[in-house]
Amino acid sequence: MTSSPPHHQDARLLRDARRDPDAFRDFYRLHAAWVERWLRQQVGDAGLANDLTAETFAQALLSLHRFRGTEPGSGTSWLFAIARNQVRRAYERRRVASSARARLAMPVRDWVPDETEALDDRLDAEALAGEIAAALGALPEALREALVLRVVDGLDYAEIARATATSEANARMRVSRGLRGLADRLRLVPKEETP
């Protein structure tokens, strides 16, 4: 494993974790980032790597009673073995799922967010809708019109210029200023501090 953390206290932390939950928390904090990076390199999927990281540490916690290491680095080696097994299991699950799909002639579908995530996104969007409408309404008419034509109607800058009887450069400027004004009103960009 590359770029692993200092592991001089691994064995002690794991032995202490059998009776002190804070010791396992410290062990997790020392190792979680590099385990997740290594897993991401192995599986090429950040979401799956996050899941496997959680599974790796859950398995480590459940298996504390089996840890026998005493030398510095033995905890890192032990954790690496668990992570490697998680990758092997993930590939095996994927192979079995692919084989079953192939036998049943089921197509592979793109990932679709679950209903809870979609509902959360919709609720967030609805909560922002009023704020966006108010911020848009507070913009000067020329900026608001250019912004709506660009973002809502999807017109290019030449079409905006024709619709607003201005130059293409001016249309670009109005859209840019409109976006900046909208972001300022929504506090999406930090204001510059004045001394």
SULDA-V376504 format. One record per backbone hydrogen bond with DSSP energy under -0.5 kcal/mol. NH is the residue of the N-H (numbers start at 1). CO is the residue of the C=O. If there is no record, write none. Layout:
# SULDA-V376504
nh->NH co->CO
nh->NH co->CO
This chain:
# SULDA-V376504
nh->10 co->7
nh->13 co->9
nh->14 co->10
nh->15 co->11
nh->16 co->12
nh->17 co->13
nh->18 co->14
nh->18 co->15
nh->19 co->16
nh->20 co->16
nh->23 co->20
nh->24 co->20
nh->25 co->21
nh->26 co->22
nh->27 co->23
nh->28 co->24
nh->29 co->25
nh->30 co->26
nh->31 co->27
nh->32 co->28
nh->35 co->31
nh->36 co->32
nh->37 co->33
nh->38 co->34
nh->39 co->35
nh->40 co->36
nh->41 co->37
nh->42 co->38
nh->43 co->39
nh->44 co->40
nh->49 co->45
nh->50 co->46
nh->51 co->47
nh->52 co->48
nh->53 co->49
nh->54 co->50
nh->55 co->51
nh->56 co->52
nh->57 co->53
nh->58 co->54
nh->59 co->55
nh->60 co->56
nh->61 co->57
nh->62 co->58
nh->63 co->59
nh->64 co->61
nh->66 co->63
nh->67 co->63
nh->67 co->64
nh->73 co->7
nh->74 co->71
nh->77 co->73
nh->78 co->74
nh->79 co->75
nh->80 co->76
nh->81 co->77
nh->82 co->78
nh->83 co->79
nh->84 co->80
nh->85 co->81
nh->86 co->82
nh->87 co->83
nh->88 co->84
nh->89 co->85
nh->90 co->86
nh->91 co->87
nh->92 co->88
nh->93 co->89
nh->94 co->90
nh->95 co->91
nh->96 co->92
nh->97 co->93
nh->98 co->94
nh->99 co->95
nh->100 co->96
nh->101 co->97
nh->102 co->98
nh->103 co->99
nh->104 co->100
nh->105 co->102
nh->106 co->101
nh->109 co->107
nh->118 co->114
nh->119 co->115
nh->120 co->116
nh->121 co->117
nh->122 co->118
nh->123 co->119
nh->124 co->120
nh->125 co->121
nh->126 co->122
nh->127 co->123
nh->128 co->124
nh->129 co->125
nh->130 co->126
nh->131 co->127
nh->132 co->128
nh->133 co->129
nh->134 co->130
nh->135 co->131
nh->136 co->132
nh->137 co->133
nh->138 co->134
nh->139 co->136
nh->144 co->140
nh->145 co->141
nh->146 co->142
nh->147 co->143
nh->148 co->144
nh->149 co->145
nh->150 co->146
nh->151 co->147
nh->152 co->147
nh->152 co->148
nh->153 co->148
nh->155 co->149
nh->160 co->156
nh->161 co->157
nh->162 co->158
nh->163 co->159
nh->164 co->160
nh->165 co->161
nh->165 co->162
nh->166 co->161
nh->171 co->167
nh->172 co->168
nh->173 co->169
nh->174 co->170
nh->175 co->171
nh->176 co->172
nh->177 co->173
nh->178 co->174
nh->179 co->175
nh->180 co->176
nh->181 co->177
nh->182 co->178
nh->183 co->179
nh->184 co->180
nh->185 co->181
nh->186 co->182
nh->187 co->183
nh->187 co->184
nh->188 co->183
nh->189 co->183
